[in-house]
Structures are given as structure tokens and as C-alpha cells.
Amino acid sequence: MPTQQEIELQAAAFRRLQQHLMQDRTDVQNIDMMNLAGFCRNCLSRWYQEAANERGIDMGKEEARELFYGMTMDAWKAGYQTDAKDTQKEAFKVAFEQNVEKG
């Protein structure tokens, strides 16, 4: 079992990753992250939701996304999301199947 210090360091690393994705690199599209790494901001918000639910905290998908993104998905999409190319969409289908549907 991790020590309290390890938990705090893990939490700090997570917060830094969140800041990097939500403030420093808003230009990086979720679809590109998913296609290259097998996860994206939505995955991180889903994992946040799953962790809450496992601990008896009632949290839905939209609430988790808003907590992770710091705004609604509509606001994020309007401010940062670009239209995906057909090639990106095809690659996403494969990445989603390999990384989300099996998870």
C-alpha cells in the first residue's frame, strides 16, 4: 500500500498532467492523443468518475468531465476542438476499440 507521501506525489503529478493538458497544450486534440497514446482527456475524466464511483461517490460522466476540464464539454469544444479529418476518425475507431471498449 502506498504511503501518504506517495499518494500526495501521485496526486501532484496528476494535477500537473491535468494542467498541462488543460492549460499548456490546449492545441493538442483529444483524437490525436487517443490515436497516438490510447487515451485522452475524456479517458482521464472517465477514470476520475470510475474512481469516485468505486468509493461510493455518485458522479456521472458529465460531472466528471466538467470537474476535469474545468468547464462544460460544450465550452471546451467551442474554444479548443477542431474538426477531425477522415483519416483521424478512422484511426480513432481502431484506437477506441483497442483501448476503451476492451477496458
C-alpha angles and dihedrals in degrees: 000000000000119000121242089256091054090049091051092049091048090050091049091050090050092050090050091050089050091050091048092053098038102039113011100041108026086141092071108093122224091231091057092048091050093047093049105032106020094241139066142180090287090055090052091051090048091051088050089052092047091051090051093048092048087057094051095260111137106227128155130209096260093047091051092048092050091049092049098040095040088227140047119288089245090057092047093049093047093050105036117008119098128197113276121233120237091251090054091049092051092049089048092057089058095043092048092050092047097044111024110025091050093043 
